[in-house]
Amino acid sequence: MPDKDAPGTGPSDQTKVEAIKNPDFKVVYVDGVYGGLDPNKGNMILYFDCPEPVILKDGSMKVEKVKRNFIFEARMSPDTFIRIARWMNQHADFYEKWMSERFSKTK
């Protein structure tokens, strides 16, 4: 289920939101994102990398190429892009604070 504070969960406190999973919903691992924001739209293209190692004559392996697999592109309004960015930053800040507190106590 979505985070209750996730962007786009509802336009107002009076609007009831029913969260359902689309039949095409899937979970994927992501290594990175391309994208941007302009006055007309925001977009994010999520991808994962797949290294392609080769075996050298001495038996060792070396990665000579990485295939970057684009999973999907999400397009949105500038407002939605900004709300998602702020939501992600809040979670990142919380995580960094939590990790700092957790590991500073163990020293």
C-alpha positions as CSV (number, residue, x, y, z in Angstrom):
1,M,0.0,0.0,0.0
2,P,1.2,3.5,-0.6
3,D,2.7,5.7,2.1
4,K,-0.1,7.8,3.7
5,D,2.1,10.8,3.1
6,A,3.0,9.9,-0.5
7,P,2.5,12.6,-3.1
8,G,-0.8,12.4,-5.0
9,T,-2.6,10.4,-2.3
10,G,-5.6,12.7,-2.4
11,P,-6.6,16.2,-3.4
12,S,-8.1,17.1,0.0
13,D,-9.0,15.7,3.4
14,Q,-12.6,15.2,2.2
15,T,-11.7,13.1,-0.7
16,K,-11.8,9.3,-0.1
17,V,-8.9,7.5,-1.8
18,E,-9.1,3.8,-2.6
19,A,-5.6,2.4,-3.2
20,I,-5.6,-0.6,-5.5
21,K,-2.9,-2.4,-7.5
22,N,-3.2,-2.3,-11.2
23,P,-3.1,-5.9,-12.7
24,D,0.1,-4.9,-14.5
25,F,1.8,-3.9,-11.2
26,K,5.3,-5.3,-10.7
27,V,8.3,-4.8,-8.5
28,V,11.6,-4.1,-10.2
29,Y,15.1,-3.3,-8.9
30,V,16.4,0.1,-10.1
31,D,20.0,1.3,-10.3
32,G,19.3,4.9,-11.4
33,V,17.2,7.4,-13.1
34,Y,17.4,9.9,-16.0
35,G,15.0,12.8,-16.3
36,G,14.2,16.4,-15.8
37,L,11.8,19.1,-15.2
38,D,10.6,21.9,-17.5
39,P,7.6,24.3,-17.4
40,N,5.5,21.7,-19.2
41,K,6.3,18.4,-17.6
42,G,8.5,16.3,-15.4
43,N,9.8,13.0,-16.4
44,M,11.8,10.1,-15.0
45,I,13.2,7.2,-16.9
46,L,14.2,4.4,-14.4
47,Y,16.8,1.8,-15.4
48,F,18.9,-1.1,-14.1
49,D,22.4,-2.0,-15.2
50,C,23.4,-5.5,-16.3
51,P,27.2,-6.1,-16.4
52,E,28.4,-8.3,-19.2
53,P,31.7,-10.0,-18.0
54,V,34.1,-11.8,-20.3
55,I,36.6,-14.5,-19.3
56,L,40.2,-13.6,-20.0
57,K,42.8,-16.1,-21.2
58,D,44.2,-16.3,-17.7
59,G,40.8,-17.4,-16.3
60,S,40.0,-14.1,-14.7
61,M,36.8,-12.1,-15.5
62,K,36.5,-8.5,-16.6
63,V,33.4,-6.4,-17.2
64,E,33.9,-4.9,-20.7
65,K,30.3,-3.7,-21.2
66,V,27.3,-2.8,-19.1
67,K,23.8,-3.0,-20.7
68,R,21.6,-0.2,-19.3
69,N,18.0,-1.5,-19.4
70,F,15.4,1.2,-19.4
71,I,12.4,-0.1,-17.4
72,F,9.8,2.7,-17.9
73,E,9.3,6.4,-18.3
74,A,7.0,8.3,-15.9
75,R,5.7,11.6,-17.1
76,M,4.0,14.0,-14.8
77,S,3.1,17.6,-14.1
78,P,5.8,19.9,-12.7
79,D,3.8,20.1,-9.5
80,T,3.7,16.3,-9.1
81,F,7.5,16.1,-9.9
82,I,8.2,18.6,-7.2
83,R,6.0,16.8,-4.6
84,I,7.7,13.5,-5.4
85,A,11.1,15.1,-5.1
86,R,10.2,16.6,-1.7
87,W,8.7,13.3,-0.5
88,M,11.9,11.4,-1.5
89,N,14.1,14.0,0.2
90,Q,12.1,13.7,3.4
91,H,12.6,10.0,3.4
92,A,16.3,10.4,2.5
93,D,16.8,12.9,5.3
94,F,15.1,10.6,7.8
95,Y,17.2,7.6,6.7
96,E,20.5,9.5,7.0
97,K,19.6,10.8,10.4
98,W,18.6,7.3,11.6
99,M,21.8,5.8,10.2
100,S,23.9,8.5,11.8
101,E,22.3,8.1,15.2
102,R,22.4,4.3,15.0
103,F,26.1,4.0,14.1
104,S,27.3,6.9,16.2
105,K,26.0,5.0,19.3
106,T,28.0,1.9,18.5
107,K,31.3,3.6,18.6
